[in-house]
Amino acid sequence: MKSLLLSAVLLFHFPAFIASQGDIIDELCAQFRTANSKDIALNFSSSVDLIIIDEEDVYSKAQAEQILRSFFSKFPPVKSTVIHRLNTNPNFRYGALSLIAKNGSFRVSITLKKNGSAFFITELKIETEK
């Protein structure tokens, strides 16, 4: 009887759990659309592998936020859309965004790893769209 009850609970809650797994990519997409570097940085891990156009390095959370803010000031976003996502691994997320700015188009790749109960950005790559 207990296993039947447990199965019923999992059956009804599992689809909602799967649906909520993609939400962080959608949230980040919205934050990129509005150039919200502060809220994006809330999702950074303590150190972030940041690749913006041709510059690559590992930065602290605060440094990465400043660099991202500088990018947004040079390339103000107009539109951002999710073009690909991976959310099948319970400890890893990946999202690819198309970011259209006033003066250029970019592909944004976001790698997130789970730490505790939350996902944090470990790598952020912004490259010119080809």
C-alpha positions in Angstrom: 0.0 0.0 0.0 2.8 2.4 0.9 4.6 1.7 -2.4 1.4 2.4 -4.3 0.9 5.7 -2.5 4.5 6.6 -3.1 4.2 5.8 -6.8 1.1 7.9 -7.1 2.8 10.9 -5.5 5.8 10.6 -7.7 3.7 10.2 -10.8 1.8 13.4 -10.2 4.8 15.5 -9.0 7.4 14.2 -11.5 6.1 16.1 -14.5 6.1 19.3 -12.6 9.6 18.6 -11.4 10.8 18.0 -15.0 9.1 21.2 -16.2 10.7 23.4 -13.5 14.2 22.1 -14.4 14.4 24.3 -17.5 13.2 27.5 -15.7 16.7 28.7 -14.9 17.6 28.9 -18.6 14.4 30.8 -19.2 15.2 33.2 -16.3 18.7 33.8 -17.6 17.4 34.4 -21.1 15.1 37.1 -19.7 17.9 38.6 -17.7 20.1 38.8 -20.8 17.3 40.4 -22.7 17.1 43.2 -20.1 20.9 43.4 -19.6 20.5 42.6 -16.0 24.1 41.8 -15.1 23.3 42.0 -11.3 20.7 39.2 -11.4 22.8 37.1 -13.8 25.7 37.4 -11.4 23.5 36.0 -8.5 23.7 32.8 -10.5 27.5 32.8 -10.8 29.6 30.3 -8.9 32.4 31.7 -6.7 34.6 31.6 -9.8 33.5 31.8 -13.4 35.2 30.8 -16.6 34.2 33.9 -18.7 34.8 34.0 -22.4 33.6 37.2 -24.1 34.3 37.5 -27.8 38.1 37.0 -27.8 38.9 37.4 -24.1 39.0 34.4 -21.8 39.9 34.0 -18.1 38.6 32.8 -14.8 37.1 35.6 -12.7 35.6 36.0 -9.3 31.9 36.5 -9.1 32.3 40.3 -8.7 34.8 40.7 -11.5 32.6 38.6 -13.9 29.6 40.8 -13.1 31.6 44.0 -13.9 32.9 42.5 -17.2 29.4 41.4 -18.1 28.0 44.9 -17.3 30.7 46.4 -19.5 29.7 44.1 -22.4 26.1 45.2 -22.0 27.1 48.8 -22.1 28.9 48.2 -25.4 26.3 45.9 -26.9 22.8 46.9 -25.5 20.5 43.9 -26.0 17.3 44.1 -28.0 16.2 40.4 -28.1 17.2 37.2 -26.5 15.9 33.7 -27.2 16.7 30.2 -26.0 17.9 28.1 -29.0 19.1 25.0 -27.1 19.0 23.5 -23.6 20.1 20.4 -21.8 18.3 19.6 -18.6 18.3 15.8 -18.5 21.2 15.5 -16.0 20.1 16.3 -12.4 23.5 17.9 -11.6 24.2 19.8 -14.9 22.4 22.4 -17.1 23.4 23.9 -20.4 21.7 26.6 -22.3 22.4 28.3 -25.6 20.9 31.7 -26.3 20.7 33.9 -29.3 21.4 37.5 -28.2 20.6 40.3 -30.6 22.1 43.6 -29.6 21.8 47.1 -31.2 25.1 46.6 -32.8 25.7 42.9 -33.2 24.4 39.3 -32.9 25.8 36.9 -30.4 25.6 33.3 -29.2 25.6 32.9 -25.5 26.5 29.5 -24.0 25.8 28.9 -20.3 27.1 26.0 -18.3 25.6 25.4 -14.8 26.5 22.9 -12.2 24.5 22.0 -9.2 25.9 22.9 -5.8 23.6 21.9 -2.9 20.0 22.4 -4.1 20.8 25.2 -6.7 22.5 25.6 -10.0 25.3 28.0 -10.5 27.0 29.3 -13.7 30.5 27.9 -14.0 31.1 29.0 -17.6 29.7 31.8 -19.6 30.7 32.2 -23.2 29.6 35.1 -25.5 30.8 34.8 -29.1 29.9 36.7 -32.2 27.3 34.9 -34.2 28.5 33.5 -37.5 
